[in-house]
């Protein structure tokens, strides 16, 4: 990671954990992960949230409920495939078996795992305010 090339960083956090599959809580969990995307981008990196790709495919596959066959066919497998193109994982949020699986998979592949934005190359600890808007 001494190169100046941007890192593609998968943001891994809770999606279903603690939601009871309530759509509003699921959406809030996606927004919580997305909040890290802009600081990563501003640090010169390429942020990726797996749900950005998985959820549209899940819908196209005909999923009618979180955890049904179409959902399970795509959701975690897509994230695992996505990791083959990523340089690192940023683990955010609370308990999540899926996010922990992404960390475990990343480590097994020799990818960097960051546990805070401060660990990410290019992130300025003094300017890392999630949701902060610049003029």
N, C-alpha and C positions, 0 to 999 in steps of 0.2 A: 504494500500500500504506500510505497514511496513515490509512485507515479502521480502526475498531475491530472490524470484522466479521472473523470467523475466516476464515483462508485454507484452502481445500481443497488439500492438498499430496500429490501422488503421490510415493511413496517408490520410487525406481528403483534397482535393484541387480542383481547377477548372479542369474540363475535356473539356466540350464543350464551356463554357463561353468565349465570345470574339473571338471565332475561326471561326464563320460562317461555322462550320463543315469541315474546310480545314484539310485534313489528316496530313499535315506537322505541323500545329498548334496544332492539337490534340496530336500528338506524342510528341511535345515539352512540352505540359502540363503534359503528363505522365512522361517524363524525369524529369520535375521540381519536381514532387512528389517523384519520385524515389531517387532524390538527398538527401532526408531526411532518406532513409532507412539505409545507411551505418553508419551515425552517431548514429542512434538509436541502430543498432546492436552492434556497438562498446561500447555503453553505457550499454550493457548487456540485451537489450530488444529484442523483436521479432517484426520486422516491417512487415506491410502488406499494400499493395496497392491493392485496390479492383479491379482495372483494370487488374491486373495480372490474376485474375480468371474470371472476367466478359467478357473481350473481346474475349478470345478463345471460351467461351460458346455462345456468341452472334454470332460468325462466324459459329459455328456448328449448331446453330438454323436456319441458312440460311439468316441472316440479309444481306440486300443489301445496306442499307443506315442508317446512324446514325439517330435514332429517329423513325425507322420503327417499326412494331409490334414486331418482334423478338427481336430487341434492347430493346424496352420498357418492354418486358416480363421479361428480365433478368437483365439489367444493374443496376438499383437502388435496385430492390428487392434482388439481390445477396448481395449487400453491406449491406442492412438491416439485412439479415440473418447472414452475416459474423460478424456483431456487436454482435450477441448473443454469440460469442466465443472470443470476444476481451475484454480487460480490460480497454482500453482507446482509445481516438481519439486524433490525433495531427492535428489540423486545420492549413493548410498552404495556401499561395497564396492569390489571390484576390477574387473578388466577384464570388460566385457560389451557386446557389440554392441547388444543390445536396450535396455539402460539408456542407452547413448550415443544411440541413436535417439530415446528419450523426451526426452533433454536437447535434442537437435537440433530435434525437433518443438516442444518448449516454447519454445525461443528463437525459432523461426520464427513462432510465434504471439504473441510478445511477453510470454510468461509469465516470471515470476521463476524463476531456477535457483539453488538453494542447494547448496553443496558441503560444508557441515557444519551441524550443529544450531546452532552458535553464530551463524550468519548468519540464522537464522529469527527473525522478530519474536516477542518474548515469551519466548524461550528464555533462561534464566538460566545463563550459562556455569559458574557454581559448583555448580549442582544437576543438571547433565546427566550422569547416570550410567545407562547403558543397563542395564535389568534391575533397577534399584534399586526396592525395595518400600518404600512409605510405610506408617507405622503406621496 
